[in-house]
Amino acid sequence: MERKSELTKALLGEKFKELVAKKGFEKLTIKMITDAAGVIRPTFYNYFQDKYEVMEWLLETEVFQHIREMTEDGMEREAIYLLFRKMEKDRIYYQKAFEATGQNGFEEILEKKIRQLIEEMVGRHKIKLEKLQGIKDKKIFLEFHTITVVTGLKYWLTSRDIHLSADEAMEYYLFLMSHPILELLEK
């Protein structure tokens, strides 16, 4: 019985993702999701409270669960690369997901997941305190990093002006993280 329950939840998530990619988040109704999945409306509420919860569940199960496992094994760089790859794989869905704004919007959900990931990574490693010279609050530093990652992902996925693969976007991310702009300026 548990296996059937997992399959139903996965089917609802899959149909949600397909419909968001086709119709967008705002126009999507619970009825559309249940009709596409071939289940009745109350079935949806057995698994999710609303569309936002489906979006968060998909992000956790399809992306961050795997990334977290990699970081726990000391594979942080590979985990960040996996983040880019997973989002590239479902690029249209993520472009549409970023349109879900406001409280519990996709960007807020992604920020929470990225912040948690960064805090877990920092918690498993010592920070080179001499590199944080002048930084009084480590939490603010981590928040700036979170915002940088989320905004970079959003720009990469939603900008009509750039067309980068996950590999190219990852190169930019790694370069940005290892080369402060002030050190690149010629004087």
Sequence and secondary structure as in RCSB ss.txt:
>XXXX:A:sequence
MERKSELTKALLGEKFKELVAKKGFEKLTIKMITDAAGVIRPTFYNYFQDKYEVMEWLLETEVFQHIREMTEDGM
EREAIYLLFRKMEKDRIYYQKAFEATGQNGFEEILEKKIRQLIEEMVGRHKIKLEKLQGIKDKKIFLEFHTITVV
TGLKYWLTSRDIHLSADEAMEYYLFLMSHPILELLEK
>XXXX:A:secstr
 HHHHHHHHHHHHHHHHHHHHHH STT  HHHHHHHHT  HHHHHHH SSHHHHHHHHHIIIIIHHHHHHHHTT 
HHHHHHHHHHHHHHTHHHHHHHTT  STT HHHHHHHHHHHHHHHHHHHS   GGGGTT   HHHHHHHHHHHHH
HHHHHHHH SS    HHHHHHHHHHHHHS HHHH   
